[in-house]
Amino acid sequence: MMVLTDLNRKERARVKDFSSVNELVHCRLIHLGLKEDAEVCIKQKLPFGGPCLIETCGQCMSIRLNDAKKIRIEKI
C-alpha cells in the first residue's frame, strides 16, 4: 500500500489508514476533516523535507513530512 508522500502534485487518492500518526495529530486531522475513505489531493510538496500541502473535503491543510509518511492511501 502507498503512503501520502508517494503521490505527485495534483494526484488524487483515498485515505485508507492513518492510525499510526501521533494521537494528538490524529485527533487534529479528524477535526480538520481528514477521515478514512476521504479523497485527498497533493497541492504542493515543499523541498528539503518540508511539509506537504494537501486538500481534502474542500479544505487545504499542511502536514509535516513525517506525519504524511504514516498516512496510508490508495490511488484513485
Secondary structure, DSSP 8 states (H G I E B T S, - for coil): -EEGGG--TT-EEEEEE-TTS-HHHHHHHHHTT--TT-EEEEEEE-TTT--EEEEETTEEEEE-HHHHTT-EEEE-
